[in-house]
Every structure is written in structure tokens, then in C-alpha cells.
Amino acid sequence: MNVLSQCDNLALMKTASPRDLGELRELFGYAPEELVSAAPAFGKGQALFAGGFSAEPQLVQMGSRLTEEGGGDVAIPIR
């Protein structure tokens, strides 16, 4: 059994591999084939949302970050 078959939601971003898209179409039958097939042309921040967390399958556009990108090393004093 494939763990993906247990997923009730799909958030698909740009995906160019025909083989991967074929498997996604098969595993996530609730996602319309025409939207899954459009994945190679998705732009920056675009995604297909489908499944239980979306009333209907939809192509969404993410907005810009609201927070400044951060991260880095945390200084830890040597004892």
C-alpha cells in the first residue's frame, strides 16, 4: 500500500514529470484531470488545492510573504 493513497488532500505545485503527474491523477481521483495536467505550466506561487480542505478543486495563487525571511545559526556559548 502506498502512503499517498491515504491522503485526503492535495496541494500540488509546479510538477513537470509526466510519470509523476500520471501517478497523481491515478491516486487523487478527486482532482480534475485538466487541472493536474496544467501543473507543468503553474507559475510561482500557484498550486492546485483539492480534497477535504477545499469545497471544490481550485487553482490558487499564494501572496507575498507577510514576514521577513529569517533563520540562521543560533550562538551557543562553549562551556
N, CA, C and O atoms as CSV, one atom per row, in Angstrom:
chain,resi,resn,atom,element,x,y,z
A,1,MET,N,N,0.848,-1.183,0.000
A,1,MET,CA,C,0.000,0.000,0.000
A,1,MET,C,C,0.889,1.240,0.000
A,1,MET,O,O,1.915,1.289,0.678
A,2,ASN,N,N,0.489,2.200,-0.745
A,2,ASN,CA,C,1.229,3.444,-0.851
A,2,ASN,C,C,0.641,4.450,0.144
A,2,ASN,O,O,-0.577,4.610,0.211
A,3,VAL,N,N,1.485,5.120,0.907
A,3,VAL,CA,C,1.008,6.074,1.911
A,3,VAL,C,C,0.195,7.196,1.275
A,3,VAL,O,O,-0.708,7.735,1.915
A,4,LEU,N,N,0.499,7.560,0.024
A,4,LEU,CA,C,-0.256,8.623,-0.642
A,4,LEU,C,C,-1.723,8.268,-0.819
A,4,LEU,O,O,-2.574,9.156,-0.880
A,5,SER,N,N,-2.027,6.976,-0.901
A,5,SER,CA,C,-3.425,6.577,-1.084
A,5,SER,C,C,-4.265,6.909,0.153
A,5,SER,O,O,-5.494,6.877,0.090
A,6,GLN,N,N,-3.621,7.223,1.261
A,6,GLN,CA,C,-4.325,7.569,2.495
A,6,GLN,C,C,-4.554,9.070,2.636
A,6,GLN,O,O,-5.191,9.506,3.596
A,7,CYS,N,N,-4.050,9.862,1.704
A,7,CYS,CA,C,-4.176,11.318,1.783
A,7,CYS,C,C,-5.538,11.777,1.284
A,7,CYS,O,O,-5.994,11.371,0.216
A,8,ASP,N,N,-6.174,12.623,2.070
A,8,ASP,CA,C,-7.487,13.159,1.708
A,8,ASP,C,C,-7.390,14.536,1.075
A,8,ASP,O,O,-8.405,15.090,0.651
A,9,ASN,N,N,-6.193,15.101,1.002
A,9,ASN,CA,C,-5.996,16.444,0.464
A,9,ASN,C,C,-4.813,16.455,-0.489
A,9,ASN,O,O,-3.880,15.662,-0.360
A,10,LEU,N,N,-4.872,17.365,-1.444
A,10,LEU,CA,C,-3.780,17.531,-2.390
A,10,LEU,C,C,-3.486,19.012,-2.540
A,10,LEU,O,O,-4.388,19.804,-2.813
A,11,ALA,N,N,-2.227,19.388,-2.363
A,11,ALA,CA,C,-1.746,20.729,-2.674
A,11,ALA,C,C,-0.593,20.507,-3.643
A,11,ALA,O,O,0.523,20.185,-3.235
A,12,LEU,N,N,-0.873,20.681,-4.923
A,12,LEU,CA,C,0.087,20.373,-5.976
A,12,LEU,C,C,0.649,21.656,-6.562
A,12,LEU,O,O,-0.093,22.500,-7.065
A,13,MET,N,N,1.969,21.796,-6.493
A,13,MET,CA,C,2.634,22.946,-7.105
A,13,MET,C,C,3.225,22.493,-8.440
A,13,MET,O,O,2.943,21.383,-8.889
A,14,LYS,N,N,4.025,23.319,-9.066
A,14,LYS,CA,C,4.561,23.026,-10.393
A,14,LYS,C,C,5.254,21.667,-10.398
A,14,LYS,O,O,6.155,21.408,-9.601
A,15,THR,N,N,4.819,20.819,-11.301
A,15,THR,CA,C,5.361,19.477,-11.452
A,15,THR,C,C,5.463,19.188,-12.935
A,15,THR,O,O,4.460,19.253,-13.645
A,16,ALA,N,N,6.647,18.872,-13.414
A,16,ALA,CA,C,6.839,18.709,-14.852
A,16,ALA,C,C,6.927,17.254,-15.306
A,16,ALA,O,O,6.767,16.978,-16.495
A,17,SER,N,N,7.174,16.331,-14.404
A,17,SER,CA,C,7.375,14.935,-14.780
A,17,SER,C,C,6.057,14.279,-15.216
A,17,SER,O,O,5.130,14.171,-14.414
A,18,PRO,N,N,5.967,13.846,-16.470
A,18,PRO,CA,C,4.745,13.172,-16.930
A,18,PRO,C,C,4.416,11.929,-16.101
A,18,PRO,O,O,3.249,11.639,-15.839
A,19,ARG,N,N,5.451,11.204,-15.695
A,19,ARG,CA,C,5.226,9.991,-14.887
A,19,ARG,C,C,4.614,10.358,-13.529
A,19,ARG,O,O,3.656,9.725,-13.086
A,20,ASP,N,N,5.167,11.376,-12.878
A,20,ASP,CA,C,4.626,11.810,-11.585
A,20,ASP,C,C,3.187,12.292,-11.731
A,20,ASP,O,O,2.334,11.971,-10.904
A,21,LEU,N,N,2.922,13.060,-12.779
A,21,LEU,CA,C,1.558,13.566,-12.992
A,21,LEU,C,C,0.582,12.430,-13.240
A,21,LEU,O,O,-0.560,12.484,-12.783
A,22,GLY,N,N,1.017,11.402,-13.958
A,22,GLY,CA,C,0.162,10.233,-14.189
A,22,GLY,C,C,-0.188,9.534,-12.887
A,22,GLY,O,O,-1.337,9.149,-12.674
A,23,GLU,N,N,0.798,9.370,-12.016
A,23,GLU,CA,C,0.551,8.740,-10.723
A,23,GLU,C,C,-0.364,9.600,-9.861
A,23,GLU,O,O,-1.233,9.075,-9.164
A,24,LEU,N,N,-0.176,10.916,-9.903
A,24,LEU,CA,C,-1.036,11.809,-9.125
A,24,LEU,C,C,-2.483,11.738,-9.610
A,24,LEU,O,O,-3.406,11.728,-8.796
A,25,ARG,N,N,-2.688,11.689,-10.928
A,25,ARG,CA,C,-4.042,11.576,-11.476
A,25,ARG,C,C,-4.711,10.295,-10.975
A,25,ARG,O,O,-5.896,10.279,-10.643
A,26,GLU,N,N,-3.917,9.224,-10.929
A,26,GLU,CA,C,-4.448,7.931,-10.500
A,26,GLU,C,C,-4.761,7.920,-9.006
A,26,GLU,O,O,-5.811,7.426,-8.595
A,27,LEU,N,N,-3.858,8.458,-8.198
A,27,LEU,CA,C,-4.018,8.423,-6.743
A,27,LEU,C,C,-5.058,9.411,-6.223
A,27,LEU,O,O,-5.779,9.118,-5.269
A,28,PHE,N,N,-5.133,10.585,-6.856
A,28,PHE,CA,C,-6.028,11.634,-6.381
A,28,PHE,C,C,-7.148,11.839,-7.396
A,28,PHE,O,O,-7.212,12.871,-8.062
A,29,GLY,N,N,-8.024,10.854,-7.507
A,29,GLY,CA,C,-9.107,10.881,-8.478
A,29,GLY,C,C,-10.064,12.042,-8.290
A,29,GLY,O,O,-10.797,12.393,-9.215
A,30,TYR,N,N,-10.070,12.645,-7.106
A,30,TYR,CA,C,-10.960,13.783,-6.846
A,30,TYR,C,C,-10.413,15.085,-7.423
A,30,TYR,O,O,-11.116,16.096,-7.431
A,31,ALA,N,N,-9.175,15.077,-7.906
A,31,ALA,CA,C,-8.593,16.270,-8.543
A,31,ALA,C,C,-8.861,16.190,-10.042
A,31,ALA,O,O,-8.489,15.203,-10.678
A,32,PRO,N,N,-9.494,17.202,-10.617
A,32,PRO,CA,C,-9.808,17.165,-12.050
A,32,PRO,C,C,-8.556,16.987,-12.908
A,32,PRO,O,O,-7.541,17.651,-12.695
A,33,GLU,N,N,-8.647,16.091,-13.868
A,33,GLU,CA,C,-7.507,15.770,-14.727
A,33,GLU,C,C,-6.957,17.002,-15.433
A,33,GLU,O,O,-5.743,17.142,-15.583
A,34,GLU,N,N,-7.852,17.905,-15.872
A,34,GLU,CA,C,-7.371,19.089,-16.596
A,34,GLU,C,C,-6.545,20.012,-15.700
A,34,GLU,O,O,-5.625,20.670,-16.186
A,35,LEU,N,N,-6.854,20.074,-14.406
A,35,LEU,CA,C,-6.058,20.910,-13.501
A,35,LEU,C,C,-4.732,20.240,-13.159
A,35,LEU,O,O,-3.704,20.913,-13.084
A,36,VAL,N,N,-4.741,18.922,-12.951
A,36,VAL,CA,C,-3.486,18.204,-12.694
A,36,VAL,C,C,-2.577,18.317,-13.921
A,36,VAL,O,O,-1.370,18.518,-13.787
A,37,SER,N,N,-3.158,18.188,-15.107
A,37,SER,CA,C,-2.378,18.264,-16.347
A,37,SER,C,C,-1.784,19.649,-16.572
A,37,SER,O,O,-0.813,19.788,-17.316
A,38,ALA,N,N,-2.349,20.668,-15.946
A,38,ALA,CA,C,-1.849,22.039,-16.096
A,38,ALA,C,C,-0.636,22.316,-15.205
A,38,ALA,O,O,-0.012,23.369,-15.341
A,39,ALA,N,N,-0.289,21.405,-14.305
A,39,ALA,CA,C,0.784,21.625,-13.328
A,39,ALA,C,C,2.125,22.025,-13.939
A,39,ALA,O,O,2.830,22.826,-13.324
A,40,PRO,N,N,2.526,21.521,-15.113
A,40,PRO,CA,C,3.819,21.954,-15.662
A,40,PRO,C,C,3.863,23.450,-16.003
A,40,PRO,O,O,4.943,24.031,-16.099
A,41,ALA,N,N,2.707,24.064,-16.182
A,41,ALA,CA,C,2.661,25.487,-16.550
A,41,ALA,C,C,2.383,26.399,-15.354
A,41,ALA,O,O,2.287,27.615,-15.521
A,42,PHE,N,N,2.253,25.838,-14.159
A,42,PHE,CA,C,1.996,26.670,-12.981
A,42,PHE,C,C,3.126,27.678,-12.819
A,42,PHE,O,O,4.296,27.359,-13.029
A,43,GLY,N,N,2.761,28.891,-12.445
A,43,GLY,CA,C,3.745,29.932,-12.176
A,43,GLY,C,C,4.152,29.926,-10.709
A,43,GLY,O,O,3.689,29.106,-9.917
A,44,LYS,N,N,5.022,30.854,-10.376
A,44,LYS,CA,C,5.493,30.987,-8.997
A,44,LYS,C,C,4.309,31.253,-8.074
A,44,LYS,O,O,3.529,32.178,-8.304
A,45,GLY,N,N,4.178,30.439,-7.029
A,45,GLY,CA,C,3.122,30.625,-6.045
A,45,GLY,C,C,1.781,30.030,-6.423
A,45,GLY,O,O,0.825,30.171,-5.661
A,46,GLN,N,N,1.668,29.372,-7.565
A,46,GLN,CA,C,0.400,28.750,-7.949
A,46,GLN,C,C,0.369,27.301,-7.489
A,46,GLN,O,O,1.392,26.618,-7.474
A,47,ALA,N,N,-0.825,26.843,-7.112
A,47,ALA,CA,C,-0.992,25.455,-6.677
A,47,ALA,C,C,-2.431,25.019,-6.918
A,47,ALA,O,O,-3.354,25.833,-6.960
A,48,LEU,N,N,-2.589,23.729,-7.073
A,48,LEU,CA,C,-3.911,23.117,-7.146
A,48,LEU,C,C,-4.246,22.601,-5.761
A,48,LEU,O,O,-3.485,21.818,-5.191
A,49,PHE,N,N,-5.371,23.027,-5.213
A,49,PHE,CA,C,-5.873,22.504,-3.947
A,49,PHE,C,C,-7.095,21.666,-4.249
A,49,PHE,O,O,-8.009,22.119,-4.939
A,50,ALA,N,N,-7.120,20.443,-3.736
A,50,ALA,CA,C,-8.271,19.565,-3.928
A,50,ALA,C,C,-8.358,18.622,-2.736
A,50,ALA,O,O,-7.348,18.299,-2.111
A,51,GLY,N,N,-9.561,18.189,-2.432
A,51,GLY,CA,C,-9.762,17.256,-1.332
A,51,GLY,C,C,-10.633,17.850,-0.250
A,51,GLY,O,O,-11.366,18.813,-0.478
A,52,GLY,N,N,-10.547,17.271,0.920
A,52,GLY,CA,C,-11.404,17.650,2.035
A,52,GLY,C,C,-11.234,19.070,2.532
A,52,GLY,O,O,-12.172,19.643,3.086
A,53,PHE,N,N,-10.048,19.659,2.346
A,53,PHE,CA,C,-9.839,21.015,2.858
A,53,PHE,C,C,-10.264,22.094,1.874
A,53,PHE,O,O,-10.059,23.281,2.128
A,54,SER,N,N,-10.850,21.695,0.759
A,54,SER,CA,C,-11.301,22.647,-0.251
A,54,SER,C,C,-12.704,22.244,-0.695
A,54,SER,O,O,-12.929,21.096,-1.077
A,55,ALA,N,N,-13.641,23.175,-0.645
A,55,ALA,CA,C,-15.025,22.858,-1.017
A,55,ALA,C,C,-15.107,22.281,-2.426
A,55,ALA,O,O,-15.933,21.411,-2.699
A,56,GLU,N,N,-14.255,22.764,-3.310
A,56,GLU,CA,C,-14.152,22.230,-4.671
A,56,GLU,C,C,-12.717,22.406,-5.132
A,56,GLU,O,O,-12.031,23.305,-4.645
A,57,PRO,N,N,-12.239,21.580,-6.052
A,57,PRO,CA,C,-10.866,21.743,-6.540
A,57,PRO,C,C,-10.675,23.135,-7.121
A,57,PRO,O,O,-11.548,23.652,-7.817
A,58,GLN,N,N,-9.529,23.738,-6.831
A,58,GLN,CA,C,-9.298,25.099,-7.296
A,58,GLN,C,C,-7.818,25.384,-7.488
A,58,GLN,O,O,-6.964,24.834,-6.793
A,59,LEU,N,N,-7.537,26.249,-8.440
A,59,LEU,CA,C,-6.188,26.742,-8.658
A,59,LEU,C,C,-6.046,28.006,-7.817
A,59,LEU,O,O,-6.850,28.930,-7.941
A,60,VAL,N,N,-5.028,28.050,-6.964
A,60,VAL,CA,C,-4.839,29.198,-6.077
A,60,VAL,C,C,-3.520,29.894,-6.371
A,60,VAL,O,O,-2.588,29.295,-6.909
A,61,GLN,N,N,-3.459,31.159,-6.011
A,61,GLN,CA,C,-2.239,31.951,-6.146
A,61,GLN,C,C,-1.857,32.431,-4.755
A,61,GLN,O,O,-2.609,33.176,-4.126
A,62,MET,N,N,-0.691,32.009,-4.271
A,62,MET,CA,C,-0.208,32.469,-2.968
A,62,MET,C,C,0.230,33.920,-3.089
A,62,MET,O,O,0.688,34.354,-4.146
A,63,GLY,N,N,0.088,34.660,-2.010
A,63,GLY,CA,C,0.537,36.042,-1.972
A,63,GLY,C,C,1.988,36.138,-1.535
A,63,GLY,O,O,2.652,35.127,-1.309
A,64,SER,N,N,2.456,37.338,-1.423
A,64,SER,CA,C,3.823,37.587,-0.958
A,64,SER,C,C,3.940,37.242,0.518
A,64,SER,O,O,2.942,37.180,1.235
A,65,ARG,N,N,5.154,37.021,0.956
A,65,ARG,CA,C,5.411,36.766,2.382
A,65,ARG,C,C,4.913,37.938,3.218
A,65,ARG,O,O,4.990,39.092,2.798
A,66,LEU,N,N,4.413,37.633,4.383
A,66,LEU,CA,C,3.995,38.679,5.321
A,66,LEU,C,C,5.105,38.992,6.319
A,66,LEU,O,O,5.110,40.059,6.933
A,67,THR,N,N,6.035,38.070,6.476
A,67,THR,CA,C,7.114,38.261,7.437
A,67,THR,C,C,8.452,38.256,6.705
A,67,THR,O,O,8.571,37.724,5.601
A,68,GLU,N,N,9.441,38.848,7.331
A,68,GLU,CA,C,10.785,38.860,6.765
A,68,GLU,C,C,11.383,37.467,6.892
A,68,GLU,O,O,11.266,36.819,7.932
A,69,GLU,N,N,12.022,37.016,5.823
A,69,GLU,CA,C,12.661,35.712,5.883
A,69,GLU,C,C,13.821,35.788,6.855
A,69,GLU,O,O,14.617,36.726,6.819
A,70,GLY,N,N,13.907,34.806,7.711
A,70,GLY,CA,C,14.951,34.822,8.727
A,70,GLY,C,C,15.694,33.506,8.746
A,70,GLY,O,O,15.889,32.861,7.716
A,71,GLY,N,N,16.090,33.136,9.901
A,71,GLY,CA,C,16.828,31.898,10.050
A,71,GLY,C,C,18.312,32.161,10.197
A,71,GLY,O,O,18.789,33.281,10.018
A,72,GLY,N,N,19.005,31.138,10.516
A,72,GLY,CA,C,20.447,31.254,10.678
A,72,GLY,C,C,20.879,30.472,11.912
A,72,GLY,O,O,20.071,29.828,12.582
A,73,ASP,N,N,22.133,30.547,12.181
A,73,ASP,CA,C,22.670,29.818,13.335
A,73,ASP,C,C,22.371,30.565,14.623
A,73,ASP,O,O,22.322,31.794,14.662
A,74,VAL,N,N,22.175,29.789,15.664
A,74,VAL,CA,C,21.980,30.342,16.990
A,74,VAL,C,C,23.303,30.203,17.734
A,74,VAL,O,O,23.883,29.119,17.800
A,75,ALA,N,N,23.758,31.289,18.278
A,75,ALA,CA,C,25.031,31.263,19.011
A,75,ALA,C,C,24.876,30.467,20.305
A,75,ALA,O,O,24.003,30.766,21.119
A,76,ILE,N,N,25.709,29.473,20.491
A,76,ILE,CA,C,25.701,28.669,21.715
A,76,ILE,C,C,27.088,28.779,22.334
A,76,ILE,O,O,28.080,28.356,21.740
A,77,PRO,N,N,27.146,29.355,23.542
A,77,PRO,CA,C,28.453,29.515,24.178
A,77,PRO,C,C,29.083,28.159,24.538
A,77,PRO,O,O,28.396,27.241,24.986
A,78,ILE,N,N,30.390,28.056,24.334
A,78,ILE,CA,C,31.114,26.829,24.678
A,78,ILE,C,C,31.402,26.872,26.154
A,78,ILE,O,O,31.853,27.896,26.668
A,79,ARG,N,N,31.154,25.790,26.842
A,79,ARG,CA,C,31.400,25.715,28.302
A,79,ARG,C,C,32.666,25.009,28.599
A,79,ARG,O,O,33.028,24.855,29.766
